[in-house]
């Protein structure tokens, strides 16, 4: 490879992916916005799962354009499992297969000032206020920030930190955090508890980049609670999308790599991944690396199909060349993919997996204010694969038919 100054550079934005086509389109708008900031560099994007192009496709496009040095940034708000493990796994594997190519992996978006400003602007706009000329306070209003909610404690804590920052910046009467994902409190039960504070105006603000099933889940729960409490005004704030300050935040992360400023003494995401991988502490689920079109039977079963179909042979294959793993990933073993977040399995040959979405084992999956409160609500049921059999047995009276065909967020 040429020296760094001579090598052609390119930018890669790595997203999670969604079954929602609008989310794919919106992610593409961010790439378009970033391209406008870096007109002299190729900019591509790709997803871990569900969506096309996948990350490999985006990387292939950059290589085909002659790029030899890639600045890769995770298109994610916080550093949870995907940003810490799955994306570095894909990038490392790709780099090993392409001698002469150098990929530098930057930081998640995090709580940059630009991200906080974008979030606050969305909240002001939903209240019909000018973000450039805001009121001194909003003491008569309750703010409820909705975080993604993962099995990663630090990522959940960042959402709570955001809530406090925004509350003090904007001067709400009170503010709290609920979560739409695996952790607690869930949106519905969280809102029901917070209404007891007596506020007559409640702003529900999802800290999400794009639309998708989780956004629809949030909207479904807010509508449900609002209908049951007509005396309270519920205001739903739009998600961040391609707000100019969000594009600023992506630009910051790319420029950090360019200028070598992202290594500030703290361990980088990639260095952390390689250290933990070498120590055998990383359980990487490589099916994330490939988009599978559910309509294309030449690619095998999609993760959704795997969850909802009977696989009689139990012989499925996925590949990896990550050398720190001491075993070959092309052996036959049975999977239960889909959307399962719990998978206390051993990583040995001839084993059974239950790891559809690679979010790790979450010790509070059975929390009484967590996702189990969503069972039988008719809002969403993506989370069902997370539960242990014991929880499903305890909640069996609430389970009603095939929720995937009737739930609000699945329509």
N, C-alpha and C positions, 0 to 999 in steps of 0.2 A: 504494500500500500504506500501511496505517496505520503509525505509528511503532512501533519494535520492542517497546515495552512494551505497546502495545495489540493488536498482532498475535497471533492465535491460534497457539500453538506445537504442534509434534508431533515425534515421534521415529521415525526410520527406521533399522532395522538391515539392513545390506547384506551378504549372504552369497554364497558362491561357488556353491553348488548341488551336488547329487549325484544319480547315478542310483539311489541307495539310498533308498527311501522312509522307512526308519527315520531316516536322517540329516535328512530334511526335518522329520519329526516332532520330533526332538530340538532342531533349531534353533527350532522353534515354542515349545518349552518355555522357551528363553532369553528369547524375546519375552514370554512369559507372566510369567516371573519379573521382567523389567524393568518390565512394566506394574504389577506390585504395588509396585514402588519409586516409580513416578510415576503414581499413580492418577488424577491430574487432567489427564493429557496423553494424547492418542491415541498408541498405539505400534503401528507396523506393521513388517513385514519382507518382504524379497524377495531373489531370487537372480539371479546373473549368467547362469547357464545350467543346463540339465538339469532344473531344478525349477520348480514353480509354487508361489506367485506369483513372477513376476519383479519386478525392482526397480521397473519402471514401474508395475506393478499396485499395489505398496505405496504408491508416491508418489501415484498416482491416488486411492487410498483416503483418504490424508491430505487431499488437496486437496478431495475430496468432502465431508469433514467440516469444511471451512472453514478448514483450516490454511493460514497464510500464511508461517510461518517454520519450517523443518524442521531439526532437529538430526540429521544423518546420521552414523552410525558404522560403520566396517568391522568385520564380525564375523569378524575374522581375527587369528591370533596374531601374525604378523609382517608387515612392509610389503614384500611382494614385488610382482610385476607387477600382480596384480589390484587390490591396495589402492592402488598408485601410479598406475596408468594406467586400468584398465578401469572401476572404480567411478567415479572422477572424470569419466571420459568420459560415462558414463550420466547422472550428476547434472548435469553442465554442459549437456548436450544438453536434458535435461528442463527445467532452469531457463530456458534460452533460449526454449523453446516456451511458457512460462507466465509472461508479464509480471506483475509484482507478487509473485511468489513468490521467497523467499530461502532458499537451502539452504546451511547451514554444515556442512562435512565435518570430522570430528574425526580422532583418531589411532587406529591399530591397538591391539590390546590390549597387545602388547609384554610386557616383563618387569616388570610391576607386582608389588609385593609380594603382592597378592591372588592373582595368577596363579601365582606361585611357591608360595604357601601351599596353593593348591588342588591343584597337581601333587604336592607333598610329601604332602598328606593322602591322595591316591589311592595313592601308593606305600606309605605306612604301612598303609593298609587292606588292600592286596593281600598284605602280610606278616602280616596278622592282628594288627597293633599299633594302639594308640590314638594318633592324631595329637596328642591333648592331653597324652599322657604317654609320649613316645617314649624309647627307650633312648639311652644316652650315645653309642653308636656302632654301626656295622654293618660292622666291619672284616672280617668273614668273608664278606662279600657283594659281588659285582660288580654295579654299576648300568650298564645300557645304555639310554640315552635314544634314542628314535627320533624324529628330526625329519622334517618333511614332505619337505624336499629340493627346491630349486627352482634355476632358472638365476640367481637373485639371490644373489650372494656374501654380501652383508650379512645377508640373512635366514638363510642357512645358518650364518653366524657367530653369530647370536643363539641358535640352538639349541645350539651348542657352549658358548656363554657360560652358558646355562641349566644345562647339565650340570655345569659347574664350580661354580656357585652351590649347586645342590642337593647335590652331592657334599660340599662343605665344611659345609653346614648339617646334613646327616644323618650324615656320617661313614662313608661307604662305604669298603671296602678299596681299590677302584679304580672309576673311572667313565669311560665313553667315549660317543661319539655315532655313531650310524649313521643312514641316511636311507632312506626308503621311496620317494622320488621320483626326480628326474632326476640327482641328484648322487651322490657316492661318499663312504664305502663303503656299498654296499647292505646290507640287513638280513642276508641269509643269509651272505654272505662276511665281513661284519663280525663276526657272532657266531662264525663258525668261527675267525677269527683271535684274537678275544678269549678264547676257551676255552683257548688255549695258556697263559694266565696261571695256570691251575690252580685257579680258584675252583670250589667245589662247589655254590654257590648263586648263581644269576644272575637278577637282576630286569630284565625288559624292559619299559620304560615309554614308551608312545607319547605324545608331546606333541601331542595332537590334541584338537580340541573335540568332534567327533562321529564316529559310525561312518561306514562307507563302504567302497569297494573297497580303499582303501589300508590301512585297519585290517585288513580280511580278509587282505590280502597279508601284513601283518606277522604275524598269527596263524598263517597258513599256513607261513611260514618258521620261526617259533619251534617250531611242532609238528614240522616236518621235522627240524630240528636236534636237538630234544629226543629224538625217537625214535631217532636215530642215536647219542645219548650218554646212555644211561639212568642213568649214575652221577652225572649233574649234575642238580640241581633247578632247573628253569626256572619262574619266577613271572611271569605276565603281568599287568601293571597295567592297570586299566580306563582308558579315555580320560577326559577332563575332564568332558564333558557339562554338565549344568546345576548343577554344584557351587555352593553358595551364594557362595563366594568368587569364582567366575567371574562370577556376577551382580553382585557388588560391583565387579568390574573394569569391566564394561560401564557400570554406574552412574557410576563415576568418569569415564569418557570422556564421557558425556553431560553431567555436571556441569561438566567442564572447558569445554565449549562454552558452556554457560549462563552461566558466570562469566567467560568470556573468558580462561581460564587456559591454554588449550592452545597459545597463541602465546607461547612463552617465549624468543623471540629466534631460535629455529630455524625454518627454512623449513617451512611446513605441507605436508601431502600435496597439498592442492588448489593451493596457490601453486606448488609444485614442478611439478605436472602442467601448469599453465597456462604456466609459463615454458618448460618443455621442449617443449610443444606449439607455442608461438609460434616457437621456434627450429628446428622441424622435427625434433626428436629423439625424438618419440613415434610409435610404430607401433601405433595402436589397432585392435583387431579387434572390430568392432561387433556381430558375431553373438552376443557374450556378453550383449548387452542384452536379448535376447528368448528366453524359454522357448519351445521347440517341442515339442509333444506328439508322440512318434513314432507314436502311433495316430491322429493327426488329419491326414488328407491334405489338409486345406484350408490348412495352414500351410507346406507345402513339406517338404523333407527335414530330419530331425533331423541333428545332427552325427554321431551314431552311424551313421545310415543312409548319410550321405555317405561315411563311411570304408569301409563294407562293401558299397556298391552301385556299379554303373557308371552314371555320369551322362553320357548320350550328347550332350546339347546343349551342355554346358559353360556354359550361360547361367543364372547365379544372381544374385540381387540382394540387397543389404543397404543400408541407408540410414544417412546421417549428416548432421548439420547443423553439425558442428564447423567453424567458419569458418577457423581457421588452416590447415586442409588446403586446398590450392589446387586440388583436383580434386573432381569429383562422384563419390560412391561408388555411384551407381546404374547404373554401366556394367557391361556383361557381361564376366565373366572366369571362368576355371575355378578351382575350389577342390578341395582335398583336406583336408577338415575332420577329423572323427574326433578323435583324441587326439594329434595330431602336435605336437611341441614344437620342431621345428627348421624354420626357414623363412628362409633367407638370400635373400630376394627384394627386388626394387626396387618401390617403391610408385608405379608409373606405369600409364597406361592400357593396357588390353589385355594384362594380365599374368597370370601363373599364381601362385596362392597354395598354400602348404603350411603352414598355421598353425592347425591345429585347436584347440589349447588355449591359445594366446597366452602361453606361458611364456618366450618369447624363445629366441634361439639360445644353446645352451650349449656352450662350447668343449671341455668334457671329457666329452661324451656317449659317447665311445669308451673312457673310462677302464677299465682291466682289472678294477677293483674296483667299477665302477658298474653301471648297469641292465643292461648286456649280460650280466652274470652270471645274470640271471633268465631268459634265453632258454632255452626247452625244459625249465624246471623244473616246469611244470604248476601253478604257483601263481597267476600273473597275467600278462596280456599287454597291458594297457592301454598300456604304454610302447612297443610295437613301432613305432608311427608316428614315434617320436622319432629313430630311427636313420637314418643315411645308407645309401645303397645299398652302399657299400663295407663297412660293418659287417655288414649283412645277408648279404652274400656271404661274409664271413669266418666267420660263425656259421651258415651254411645247414645244416650237418649236425645242428644242435641243433633246428632249427625243425621241429615235428611237427604237421602238420594244422592244423585250425582251433581254436586255443587258446581263442578266445572262447566255445566251446561246452563245453570240458572243464576249464578251469582252475579251481582251488579258489575264487579270489576272484570268479569270474563265476557261480558256482552260486547 
